[in-house]
Amino acid sequence: AAGVIQSPRHLIKEKRETATLKCYPIPRHDTVYWYQQGPGQDPQFLISFYEKMQSDKGSIPDRFSAQQFSDYHSELNMSSLELGDSALYFCASARGALTDTQYFGPGTRLTVL
Amino acid sequence: AQSVTQLGSHVSVSEGALVLLRCNYSSSVPPYLFWYVQYPNQGLQLLLKYTSAATLVKGINGFEAEFKKSETSFHLTKPSAHMSDAAEYFCAVSATSGTYKYIFGTGTRLKVLA
């Protein structure tokens, strides 16, 4: 079965650079969630989209922005990167806004030097 | 609002012994509850979920969990630990109305001793 695809899997950036993370949901899934997992921490919700509209927002820094495109893939744009942004970024997809189960991608590991 | 507390950041069991990972939740509405497993440098894999059907939920790899509303608990168990069960386990809660973002517990690292 098709799974959630995230690219790139690993990304190394310097401080103050920008990064773009991409998420391709499972086919026919119209909802995307982004989570950030710092080293040794639990995943924290950042933002979600349903049918290309932002549906919820968590503890996402103003330096980050995200959107969902017409093909339902989503991109998380991160600017002015800081050392503390180093983390594993997960994308999860779901079918419908009122469904209980999210399917997680393998994550993108961002390292900021 | 929802929250999750996982008691014990590290749990060690002998191979073949019972695995018990504790999760207590707080929710202002009837919750959905989940257990995920994360192997080193990998993503989150769903073990099982409670969505208001049966209170005893069976998942993959021999794991099961029981939803106890009176105790606001959703503990994860496995009768006999296997070396391959060594991983990080996360309990998560989501609301059953409004948005469905997950709130995760801080995780429990399970170590299985030979």
Interface residues (C-beta under 8 A of the other chain):
Chain A: Y33 Y35 Q41 D42 P43 Q44 F45 S48 S55 D56 G58 F90 A92 A94 A97 L98 T99 D100 T101 Q102 Y103 F104 G105 P106 G107 R109
Chain B: Y32 F34 Y36 N41 Q42 G43 L44 Q45 L46 K49 T51 F90 S94 T96 T99 Y100 K101 Y102 I103 F104 G105 T106 G107
